Amino acid sequence: MAGLLIIYTGGTIGMVAGPQGLQPGDGVLEAALADQVPDGVAIAVERFVPLVDSANVGPADWNRMLDRIAAWQGRGVIVVHGTDTMAYTGAALSTALPNPAMPVVLCGSMVPLGQGGDAEGNLALALDTALTGPPGVWLAFAGKVMAAAGLVKHDSHGADAFRAQPQAPFVPAHQRFDDRRLAVLTLTPGLPAQAVAAMLGELDGAVLRVFGAGTMMADAALEGVLRDAVARGCRLRAVSQCEAGGVEPAAYAAGAGLWAAGVENGGVETPELALARLWLSA
């Protein structure tokens, strides 16, 4: 008998209306699974207690998912998750599991189960992918199965909320997330160098979202801040603020200060993937 592990972290898919808005509903997901799981398929549902809004999902939760995936001996795994940080969890699991032995399928929805929206279709697609799909980390959403490494949530309301940007292979040095202090920082016109220095002073590393193909403002003070941060061991990795195309060192003179300071080239990585790779690469 095929076996599926369902890791139920939370998310809109299993919510019901409450006095202050949508809130987790008891038994909602379990009832939908009972209706949709094919005959001959055994499922084990492991529910986070309490269920977690995806806005609160972080490294400790990723490690918990990874531990359960590593221990599972069945056909596949489905991770039921909210959409707001789906791209971060997709990047985290993809980085920590570069060669999974089974399909690991992320699943969520923009509308809860039982409300005539996308939830039932997304769940059915996730079940089918976990049972018949190839090994890998995937997102089943809006009729598409996408590689989870390069997810981009491009729509905060529409059912077709995700795209996936192709990503280069990567072999992590570690497979669990520690308590290092990392963040994604966005460069913007007029951003004071002192503000960047203050943020980097509290971090062990950061992903820098830079302009276009890899440029930044001409600011000697900012270049000095980046250089000093790298010199003290703060790893910095640059990605583009554009969804596709990535950064290319030496494409523009306006980016020379980044690479001279020792900032790493994130290439076509999404910010979420660059963060996960920074976390697990050293």
C-alpha positions in Angstrom: 0.0 0.0 0.0 1.4 3.4 -1.0 1.9 5.7 1.9 1.9 9.5 2.0 3.0 11.8 4.9 0.9 15.0 5.2 2.8 17.7 7.2 0.0 20.1 8.0 1.7 23.4 9.1 -1.4 25.7 8.6 -2.5 28.1 6.0 -5.6 29.4 4.3 -6.5 26.0 2.9 -7.8 24.7 6.2 -9.3 27.9 7.6 -12.9 28.8 8.4 -14.5 32.2 9.1 -14.1 33.5 12.7 -15.1 36.6 14.6 -11.9 38.4 13.6 -11.5 36.9 10.1 -10.2 33.5 8.8 -8.8 31.2 11.5 -7.8 27.5 11.5 -10.7 25.1 11.4 -10.7 21.8 13.3 -10.8 18.8 10.9 -11.3 20.8 7.7 -8.2 19.4 6.0 -8.6 15.9 7.3 -12.2 15.8 6.0 -11.0 16.9 2.5 -8.3 14.3 2.5 -10.8 11.6 3.4 -12.8 12.5 0.3 -9.8 12.8 -2.1 -7.2 10.2 -1.1 -7.5 7.2 -3.6 -8.3 3.7 -2.4 -5.3 1.8 -1.4 -3.3 4.8 -0.2 -2.5 5.2 3.4 -1.9 8.6 4.8 -0.3 9.9 8.0 -1.2 13.4 9.0 1.2 15.2 11.2 -0.3 18.5 12.4 1.7 21.4 13.8 0.2 22.2 17.2 -0.7 25.0 17.2 -1.1 25.5 13.4 1.2 28.3 12.2 0.4 31.2 10.0 3.0 31.1 7.3 4.1 34.6 8.3 5.5 33.0 11.4 7.3 30.0 9.7 11.1 30.1 10.0 14.2 28.0 10.3 13.1 25.9 13.3 10.0 25.0 11.3 12.0 24.1 8.2 14.2 21.8 10.4 11.1 20.2 11.8 9.8 19.5 8.3 13.2 18.2 7.2 13.5 15.8 10.1 10.1 14.3 9.3 10.8 14.0 5.6 14.1 12.3 6.3 12.4 9.7 8.5 9.5 9.0 6.1 9.7 5.7 4.2 6.6 6.0 2.1 5.9 7.1 -1.5 5.9 10.8 -1.0 5.3 13.8 1.3 2.9 16.7 1.1 3.6 19.9 3.1 0.4 21.9 3.6 1.5 25.5 4.0 0.2 29.1 3.8 1.1 31.0 0.6 2.7 34.2 2.1 6.0 32.5 2.8 5.6 29.5 0.5 8.6 30.7 -1.6 10.8 30.8 1.4 9.9 27.3 2.5 10.2 26.0 -1.1 13.7 27.5 -1.3 14.6 26.1 2.1 13.5 22.6 1.4 14.9 22.5 -2.1 18.3 23.7 -0.8 18.5 21.2 2.1 17.2 18.4 -0.1 19.1 18.7 -3.4 18.4 15.0 -4.2 15.3 13.8 -2.4 14.3 10.1 -2.7 10.7 10.9 -3.3 8.3 13.7 -4.3 8.0 16.4 -1.6 5.0 18.6 -2.6 4.1 21.9 -1.2 0.4 22.6 -1.2 -1.8 25.6 -0.2 -4.6 27.8 -1.6 -5.8 31.3 -1.9 -9.4 30.3 -0.7 -10.2 27.8 2.0 -11.6 24.4 1.4 -15.3 24.3 1.0 -15.7 27.8 -0.4 -15.7 27.0 -4.1 -12.2 28.3 -4.7 -8.9 26.7 -5.6 -8.3 24.6 -2.5 -9.8 21.3 -3.7 -8.0 21.4 -7.0 -4.7 22.2 -5.5 -5.0 19.4 -2.9 -6.0 16.9 -5.6 -3.0 18.0 -7.7 -0.7 17.6 -4.7 -1.9 14.1 -4.0 -1.5 13.0 -7.6 2.0 14.5 -7.7 3.1 12.9 -4.4 1.8 9.5 -5.6 3.0 9.5 -9.3 5.5 12.4 -9.7 9.3 12.2 -9.9 11.5 12.9 -6.9 12.1 16.5 -6.2 10.6 19.4 -4.2 7.5 20.8 -6.0 4.6 23.2 -5.6 1.2 22.0 -6.8 -0.8 25.1 -7.5 -3.4 26.5 -10.0 -3.1 23.4 -12.2 0.7 23.5 -12.4 3.5 21.6 -10.8 6.4 23.9 -10.4 10.0 23.4 -9.1 9.9 24.9 -5.6 13.5 26.2 -5.6 12.7 29.4 -7.5 9.2 30.3 -6.5 7.9 33.8 -6.8 4.5 34.8 -5.4 3.5 37.5 -7.9 -0.1 37.9 -7.0 -1.5 38.5 -3.5 -5.1 37.6 -4.4 -5.4 35.7 -7.7 -5.6 31.9 -7.8 -2.7 31.7 -10.2 -0.4 33.3 -7.6 3.0 31.7 -8.3 5.6 31.5 -10.9 8.9 29.6 -10.8 12.2 30.9 -12.1 14.7 28.2 -13.2 17.6 27.8 -10.8 21.1 26.3 -11.1 22.0 23.2 -9.1 23.5 23.7 -5.7 25.0 21.3 -3.2 24.7 22.6 0.4 27.4 22.2 3.0 24.7 21.6 5.7 21.2 20.2 5.7 19.7 22.0 8.7 19.2 25.6 9.5 21.1 27.1 12.5 20.5 30.3 14.4 22.6 32.6 12.3 21.3 36.1 11.9 20.5 36.5 8.2 18.2 38.8 6.3 17.2 40.1 2.8 18.0 43.8 2.4 16.8 46.0 -0.6 18.9 48.8 -1.9 16.8 51.8 -2.8 17.6 55.3 -4.2 18.7 57.6 -1.3 19.2 54.8 1.2 21.7 56.1 3.8 24.9 54.2 4.2 24.5 54.6 8.0 21.2 52.7 7.8 22.8 49.8 5.9 25.7 49.8 8.4 23.3 49.6 11.3 21.5 46.7 9.8 24.6 44.8 8.8 26.1 45.4 12.2 23.3 43.1 13.6 23.7 40.4 11.0 26.0 37.5 10.1 25.1 37.8 6.5 22.6 39.2 4.1 21.1 38.9 0.6 21.3 42.3 -1.1 18.6 43.0 -3.7 20.4 45.3 -6.1 19.3 47.1 -9.2 18.9 45.5 -12.6 21.8 43.3 -13.8 23.8 44.2 -10.7 24.2 47.9 -10.0 24.1 50.2 -7.0 24.2 53.9 -6.4 27.5 55.7 -6.6 28.1 56.1 -2.9 31.6 55.8 -1.5 30.3 55.5 2.1 28.0 52.6 1.1 30.8 50.9 -0.7 32.9 51.2 2.5 30.1 49.8 4.6 29.9 46.7 2.4 33.6 46.3 2.3 33.9 46.6 6.1 31.1 44.1 6.6 32.7 41.5 4.3 36.0 42.1 6.0 34.6 41.2 9.4 33.1 38.0 8.1 29.6 39.1 7.2 28.7 37.3 4.0 26.8 39.3 1.4 25.1 37.8 -1.7 23.7 40.0 -4.4 20.5 39.2 -6.4 18.5 41.3 -8.8 15.3 43.2 -7.9 14.0 42.0 -11.2 12.1 38.7 -11.1 14.1 37.2 -14.0 17.4 37.6 -15.7 19.7 37.8 -12.6 22.8 39.8 -12.0 26.0 39.7 -14.1 29.2 41.1 -12.6 31.1 43.5 -14.8 28.0 44.2 -17.0 27.9 47.8 -15.8 30.5 50.1 -14.2 27.8 51.1 -11.7 28.1 47.6 -10.1 31.9 47.6 -9.7 31.6 48.7 -6.1 29.6 45.6 -5.2 32.1 43.1 -6.5 35.2 45.1 -5.3 33.7 45.0 -1.8 33.6 41.2 -1.9 29.8 40.8 -2.4 29.0 37.3 -3.8 27.2 36.9 -7.1 23.8 35.3 -6.7 23.2 35.0 -10.4 19.6 34.2 -11.2 18.7 33.2 -7.7 15.5 34.6 -6.2 16.0 36.4 -2.9 14.4 33.5 -1.0 16.7 30.9 -2.6 19.8 33.1 -2.1 18.9 33.4 1.6 18.5 29.6 1.9 21.8 28.9 0.1 23.6 31.5 2.2 22.3 29.8 5.3 23.4 26.3 4.3 26.6 27.1 2.4 29.0 27.6 5.3 
